[in-house]
Amino acid sequence: MTKTRRKKPKKRGLTAATADPHRCYELSVQDPVEDVAFLTHLYEEHRGRPPLFLREDFCGTAALCAEWVKSDPRRRAVGLDLDRSTLAWAKKHNLAPLGDARERMVLHRGDVLDGWPEKADAIVAFNFSYCVLRERAQLLRYFRSVRKGLRAKGLFVLDIHGGPDAQSEGEEETEKDGFTYVWDQGTMDALTARSTRHIHFRFPDGSEISRAFSYHWRIWTLPELRDLLDEAGFARVEVYWEEADEKGDRTGMFTPVREAGNEESWIAHVVSWKIL
C-alpha cells in the first residue's frame, strides 16, 4: 500500500479583502531600524552618549517606538496620536509582541500640542505628519511645545518632501512584496499651500484598497520650517539631505548640507537641538 501525498495548498497572494492596511502602510513608508540608527548616530555624535527616552509624535502604528525599546534594554518610548483605532492596532500588533519590553513603551491618545509630562532625549515627527498643522501660529505653538518637552540637550527631528513634484498633481506607484503602494497627490492651492493626499494599495488579483489613508495637509517649505524652529527657540537647526546614487536613485542615507539644488523630488531631515 502506498501513501498518497497531499499536495501543499498554494499560497494565496494578498487581496484587498485579506490585506491589513496598517501593515501595508508600515511596509510601504517606514523603516524603523534605519530611523533608530540615524537618531542614535546623531545624538551620540553630538552628545557623546546614546539617547534613551524617545517621544514619537503622530505615532500612528508606533513601529518606531517598538523598534526603539527593542534596540536597547535601557530605552523607553512614548507614542502620541489622536486616532483611537490606529492606537488600538498598535497596541495589539506592535506593543503586545514586545513581551516584557512593553513595560518600557507607552501609547497615549492625546494632542501633540499638549506634549507629555516627562522630558525626552529625542522627539520625532516623521512621515510629514506635522503637515496636518496648517496654520503658521499652530505649527509655531507645536514647535515651542516640542522644545519644552525636550531635556536640556534634546534633539528634535522631522522629515520633509520637497521639489516641484511635491506641489504637482499625480500618482506614483511603488512595487512592494505582494502589493503595489500608490501615493496619490491632489492639486495644491497656490494661496494656502493646502493639498489632499491619499494612499491606495493595489493587489495582483486586480482588487484595491482605495484611499486607505487620506491626509489634508499644508505643504510646508524648508525655509518656513527653519524660520519657525528658530523662532521657537531652538539653538541650532540643520538640514540633512538624502543622498542619491549614480543612477539618481535615493539611498536612504542623509548627510548635513548648507545648500542644495531644488531637485524634482527630494527628501530631507530637519534636525534641531534645544541647546548647543
C-alpha positions as CSV (number, residue, x, y, z in Angstrom):
1,M,0.0,0.0,0.0
2,T,1.5,3.3,-1.0
3,K,0.7,6.6,0.7
4,T,-0.8,9.3,-1.3
5,R,1.0,12.5,-0.7
6,R,-1.3,15.5,-0.3
7,K,-0.4,18.5,-2.3
8,K,0.5,21.5,-0.3
9,P,-2.1,24.3,-0.7
10,K,-0.9,27.1,-2.9
11,K,0.0,30.2,-1.1
12,R,-2.6,32.8,-1.9
13,G,-1.5,36.3,-2.6
14,L,-2.7,39.3,-0.8
15,T,-6.0,40.8,-1.9
16,A,-8.0,43.9,-0.8
17,A,-10.1,41.6,1.4
18,T,-7.2,39.9,3.2
19,A,-4.6,42.6,3.4
20,D,-4.1,44.7,6.6
21,P,-3.9,48.4,5.6
22,H,-1.8,49.3,8.6
23,R,0.8,46.6,7.9
24,C,0.9,47.6,4.2
25,Y,1.5,51.2,5.3
26,E,4.4,50.1,7.5
27,L,5.9,48.1,4.7
28,S,5.5,51.0,2.2
29,V,6.7,54.1,4.0
30,Q,8.5,53.2,7.2
31,D,12.0,51.8,8.1
32,P,12.2,52.0,11.9
33,V,15.5,50.1,12.1
34,E,17.2,52.8,9.9
35,D,15.4,55.6,11.9
36,V,16.7,54.3,15.2
37,A,20.2,54.0,13.8
38,F,20.0,57.6,12.4
39,L,18.7,59.1,15.7
40,T,21.3,57.2,17.7
41,H,24.2,58.3,15.5
42,L,23.1,61.9,15.6
43,Y,22.8,62.0,19.4
44,E,26.0,60.1,20.1
45,E,27.9,62.3,17.7
46,H,26.8,65.5,19.4
47,R,26.3,64.4,23.0
48,G,28.7,61.5,23.5
49,R,26.1,59.1,24.8
50,P,23.1,57.2,23.4
51,P,19.6,58.7,23.7
52,L,17.4,56.6,25.9
53,F,13.9,58.2,26.0
54,L,12.1,58.8,22.7
55,R,8.8,60.6,22.1
56,E,7.2,59.8,18.8
57,D,4.6,62.4,17.9
58,F,1.8,61.5,15.5
59,C,3.0,57.9,16.2
60,G,0.3,56.0,14.2
61,T,1.1,52.3,14.5
62,A,4.1,53.2,16.7
63,A,6.5,51.0,14.8
64,L,9.4,53.3,15.7
65,C,8.5,53.2,19.4
66,A,8.6,49.4,19.3
67,E,11.9,49.3,17.5
68,W,13.3,51.8,19.9
69,V,12.7,49.8,23.0
70,K,13.9,46.6,21.3
71,S,17.2,48.2,20.3
72,D,18.4,48.7,23.9
73,P,17.1,47.3,27.2
74,R,17.7,50.8,28.8
75,R,15.4,52.5,26.3
76,R,11.9,53.8,26.8
77,A,9.4,55.3,24.4
78,V,6.1,57.1,24.4
79,G,3.9,57.5,21.3
80,L,1.3,60.2,21.0
81,D,-1.6,60.2,18.5
82,L,-5.3,61.2,18.3
83,D,-6.6,58.2,16.2
84,R,-8.2,55.7,18.6
85,S,-8.4,52.8,16.1
86,T,-4.8,53.1,14.9
87,L,-3.6,53.2,18.5
88,A,-5.7,50.1,19.2
89,W,-4.0,48.4,16.3
90,A,-0.6,49.5,17.5
91,K,-1.2,48.0,21.0
92,K,-2.2,44.7,19.5
93,H,0.4,44.3,16.8
94,N,3.4,46.3,17.9
95,L,3.2,46.7,21.7
96,A,1.9,43.3,22.8
97,P,4.5,41.3,20.9
98,L,7.3,43.0,22.8
99,G,6.8,40.8,25.9
100,D,8.5,42.2,29.0
101,A,9.8,45.2,26.9
102,R,6.3,46.5,26.6
103,E,6.6,47.9,30.1
104,R,9.1,50.4,28.6
105,M,6.7,51.7,26.0
106,V,3.6,53.9,26.5
107,L,0.9,54.7,23.9
108,H,-1.2,57.7,24.7
109,R,-4.2,59.1,22.9
110,G,-3.7,62.8,23.1
111,D,-2.9,66.0,21.2
112,V,0.8,66.6,20.4
113,L,0.3,70.3,21.2
114,D,-0.2,69.3,24.8
115,G,3.0,67.4,24.9
116,W,3.9,64.8,27.6
117,P,4.8,65.3,31.3
118,E,8.3,63.7,31.1
119,K,11.0,65.4,29.0
120,A,12.6,63.3,26.3
121,D,16.1,62.9,24.8
122,A,14.6,62.9,21.3
123,I,11.3,63.8,19.8
124,V,10.4,63.0,16.2
125,A,7.5,63.8,13.8
126,F,8.1,61.6,10.8
127,N,6.2,60.8,7.6
128,F,5.4,64.5,7.1
129,S,2.7,64.1,9.9
130,Y,3.1,67.7,11.2
131,C,1.7,68.9,7.9
132,V,-1.8,68.5,9.4
133,L,-1.0,71.7,11.3
134,R,-1.9,74.0,8.5
135,E,-1.6,77.5,10.2
136,R,1.7,79.2,11.0
137,A,0.6,80.0,14.5
138,Q,-0.4,76.4,15.1
139,L,2.9,75.0,13.9
140,L,4.9,77.5,15.9
141,R,2.9,76.5,19.0
142,Y,3.8,72.9,18.3
143,F,7.5,73.6,17.9
144,R,7.5,75.5,21.1
145,S,5.8,72.7,22.9
146,V,8.3,70.2,21.5
147,R,11.2,72.4,22.7
148,K,9.6,72.5,26.2
149,G,9.3,68.7,26.1
150,L,13.0,68.1,25.5
151,R,15.7,67.6,28.0
152,A,18.4,70.3,28.0
153,K,20.5,68.6,25.4
154,G,17.5,67.2,23.5
155,L,17.1,66.5,19.8
156,F,14.0,67.1,17.5
157,V,13.8,65.6,14.1
158,L,11.2,65.9,11.4
159,D,11.2,65.0,7.7
160,I,10.1,66.9,4.6
161,H,9.4,66.2,1.0
162,G,10.0,69.0,-1.5
163,G,10.8,69.9,-5.0
164,P,8.4,70.7,-7.9
165,D,7.0,67.2,-7.7
166,A,5.7,67.8,-4.2
167,Q,3.4,70.5,-5.5
168,S,2.1,68.7,-8.5
169,E,-1.0,66.5,-9.0
170,G,-0.4,62.9,-9.9
171,E,0.1,59.3,-8.8
172,E,3.3,57.4,-8.0
173,E,3.3,53.6,-7.9
174,T,5.9,51.5,-6.0
175,E,6.0,47.7,-6.1
176,K,6.2,46.0,-2.8
177,D,6.2,42.4,-1.8
178,G,2.7,41.2,-2.7
179,F,1.1,44.6,-3.5
180,T,1.6,48.0,-5.1
181,Y,1.8,51.1,-2.9
182,V,0.2,54.2,-4.6
183,W,0.9,57.7,-3.5
184,D,-1.8,60.0,-4.8
185,Q,-1.3,63.8,-4.7
186,G,-4.1,66.2,-5.3
187,T,-3.7,69.7,-6.6
188,M,-2.2,72.3,-4.3
189,D,-3.9,75.6,-3.7
190,A,-1.3,78.3,-4.5
191,L,-2.7,80.7,-2.0
192,T,-2.8,78.4,1.0
193,A,-0.3,75.6,0.0
194,R,-3.0,73.1,1.1
195,S,-3.4,69.8,-0.7
196,T,-5.1,66.5,-0.1
197,R,-3.0,63.3,-0.4
198,H,-4.2,59.6,-0.5
199,I,-2.6,56.2,-0.2
200,H,-4.0,53.3,-2.1
201,F,-3.0,49.7,-2.1
202,R,-3.4,47.6,-5.3
203,F,-3.1,43.8,-5.4
204,P,-2.2,41.2,-8.1
205,D,-5.8,40.0,-8.4
206,G,-6.9,43.4,-9.5
207,S,-8.5,44.4,-6.2
208,E,-7.7,47.7,-4.5
209,I,-8.0,49.4,-1.1
210,S,-8.8,52.8,-2.4
211,R,-7.9,55.8,-0.1
212,A,-6.7,53.5,2.7
213,F,-5.3,56.7,4.2
214,S,-6.1,60.3,3.4
215,Y,-4.3,63.5,4.5
216,H,-5.3,67.1,4.3
217,W,-2.0,68.9,4.6
218,R,-0.3,72.2,4.2
219,I,2.8,71.7,2.0
220,W,5.5,73.5,4.2
221,T,8.8,74.5,2.7
222,L,12.3,74.2,4.2
223,P,12.7,78.0,4.7
224,E,9.4,78.2,6.6
225,L,10.3,75.3,8.9
226,R,13.7,76.6,9.6
227,D,12.4,80.1,10.4
228,L,9.7,78.7,12.7
229,L,12.2,76.4,14.6
230,D,14.5,79.4,15.1
231,E,11.5,81.4,16.3
232,A,10.5,78.6,18.7
233,G,13.9,78.9,20.4
234,F,16.0,76.0,19.1
235,A,19.7,76.8,19.3
236,R,20.7,75.0,16.1
237,V,18.7,73.9,13.1
238,E,20.4,71.7,10.5
239,V,19.3,70.1,7.3
240,Y,20.3,66.5,6.4
241,W,19.8,65.8,2.7
242,E,19.1,62.3,1.3
243,E,21.9,61.1,-0.9
244,A,21.4,59.7,-4.4
245,D,23.4,57.0,-6.2
246,E,25.0,57.3,-9.7
247,K,21.6,56.5,-11.2
248,G,19.9,59.2,-9.2
249,D,18.0,56.8,-7.0
250,R,17.6,57.6,-3.4
251,T,19.9,55.7,-1.0
252,G,18.2,56.4,2.4
253,M,21.4,57.9,3.7
254,F,21.3,61.5,5.0
255,T,24.2,64.0,5.3
256,P,24.3,67.6,6.5
257,V,24.2,70.3,3.9
258,R,24.5,74.1,3.8
259,E,22.9,74.4,0.4
260,A,21.1,72.1,-2.0
261,G,19.7,72.2,-5.5
262,N,15.9,72.1,-5.9
263,E,15.7,68.7,-7.5
264,E,12.4,67.5,-9.0
265,S,11.7,65.5,-5.8
266,W,13.8,65.3,-2.6
267,I,13.5,64.3,1.0
268,A,15.4,65.8,3.9
269,H,15.5,65.6,7.7
270,V,15.4,68.8,9.7
271,V,17.4,68.4,12.8
272,S,17.0,70.8,15.7
273,W,18.9,71.0,19.0
274,K,17.4,72.6,22.2
275,I,20.8,73.9,23.2
276,L,24.3,73.8,21.7
